[in-house]
Amino acid sequence: MLLERVSFMDDQAREFFVNMRPRLVGSLTMIHGDQYVAEEIAQEAFARVWSHWGKVRGLDGGAAAAWTFRVAINLGRSRVRRRIAERKALARTGSFAAHSHVDPDAADAVAVRGAVAALPVRQRTALALRYYADLPVAEVAELMGCAPGTVKALTSQAIAGLRKQLDVTEEARDGS
């Protein structure tokens, strides 16, 4: 990995970025439904963390990770708002042409990704941060700017929505 060979970065920074990358990119992929977009957002978040490394270095590991997630979530929100504005502008001019990149994948994985992508953004965000990033409810609540109970409700609603979309029966969940 490139980060492991960067010479200008101290060991603490290198370790932080190397350990943080999979969780951040994976969470952002679930939130935005596109790994390439997730990697782009994560890269920009890491650039911003690096530019504030003097402050971030002094934080404990959990707070530094939470700050990085906050930066990435905010960047993702800005990207979504920008894309909506672009689509509206393109639609007004009649030059809107949608395109998306789809990697070949197993049918189950495609179905799950599609079901997750169909969830409302707040449910998708809560689900990704809770279960993919493995963050505690309190941290997710802080990142999302809501109460812990809201995170629990959003997560529960997301799981119920996924079960419904994927037609998961009680027997399938119990392994019967």
N, C-alpha and C positions, 0 to 999 in steps of 0.2 A: 504494500500500500504506500502511496506517495507520502502521506503524513509521517510514516515511520522513518523516512529518509530526509526530512526537512532539517536543515542544519541550524537555521536561525531561531528555532523554537526550543525553549527549555523542555526538559523531560516532563515536568508537571503538566505543561500545556499540551505536549504531544500525547501523553497518556490520557488526558481529559478528552481531547478530540477523537482519538482512536476508539476509546470506550463509549463515547456518546453517540458516534455516528450511526451505528446500526439501529439503536432505539429511536433516534430522531428521524432518520430516513424512513424507517418502517412505519412509525406513527404518522408521519406526513403522507406517506403513500396511502395509508388507510383513509386519512382525512380527505385527501384530494383525488384519490382514485388513479393516480398516475405516478409511477416511480420516477420518471424523468423530471417531472415538476417537483416532486418531493426532494430529489437530490439538488435541484437548483435552489429551492428555498433553504434547505439545510446548509448549502454552501454559503449563501448570503448571510444566514444566521451565524455561522461560524466566523465569517469575516467580521461581523459586528462584535461578536464575543471577543475575537482576537484584538480588535481595536480598543476594547475596554479591558484587556486582560489584567492590567494592574489592579482594577477593582475586583474583577471576577476571581482572580487568584486568591484574594483574601477571604472569599466566601467558603463555607464548608461545601463538601461535594454535592449534597442534596440541593442546596440553595443555588449553586452554580448551574447544576443541571436544570433546575426549575427556571432560572433566568434565561437559559438557552432555549428551553421549550417556549417560554413566553415570547421571546424575540421571534422564533420561528412561527408561532401561531399568528402573531401580529403581521408578519410578512405574508403569510398565507391569506389572511383576511384581506389585506391590501391588494393582493394579487386577484382574489375573487372579485372584489369591488371594481378593480380596473378592468377585468375581463368583461364584467356585466356592462360597464360603461362603453367599452369597445364594441360589444355585440349590439347594443342599442344604436350606437352611431352607425355601425355597418348596416344594420337593418334599415335605418332611415335612408341610407344612400342606395340600398338595394344591392350591396356588394358582399353580403354575408355568405361565406362558404365554410361550412363546418367540416372539420377533419379531426380524426382521433387516431391515436396509435394503439394497436392491440397486439400484444405478444401472444403467440400460440401458447396455450396452457391447458392443463387438465380441465375437463368439463366441470368438475366439482369446484376447483379453485376459481374458475371463471364465474360460476354461479354465485359463489360466496362474495367475490369482489363486486359483482353486479348488485347483489342484495345490499351490501354495505354502502355502495355508492348511491343507492336509491334512498337511503335513510336521510332524514333532515340533517343539515350540517352540524347542529349542536349535538344531536344524538351520536352522529358519526365521530365527532371530536371527543366526546366523553368516552365512547367505547374504545377508540384508539389510544387515548391517554391512559385509561384505566387498565386495559388488558394487553395492549401491545407494548406500550411504554412502561407498563407495570408501575404506574405512579399511584400513591395513596389518594383516597378520595379528597382529603384536605388540599393536597397539592393541585389536583385537577380543578377543584373549586376555585382556588386562587388563580390558576392559569386562565380559567374560563370567565372569571369575574362573577361568580355566582355562589350560592350557598351549597354546602356539602349535600344537603338533602336534594337539591336540584340535580346534582351530579348523579346521585343514586337513582333518582326518578328517570333521568335521561338515559342512563345505562340500562335500567330495567325496560324502558320503552323500546330502546334499540334492540335488545335481545328478543323481546316479544315480536317486534317487527321482523327481525331476521327469521325467527321460527316460522312466522306466518308466510313470509315470502318464499322460504325454502321448504315449506310444508314439512317441518320436522314434527313427527308424531311423538307421543309419550314413549312408545316402545323403542323408537330410534334413539331417544335421549338416554334411556335406561340400558341400552345395549342389548335388548332382547331380540 
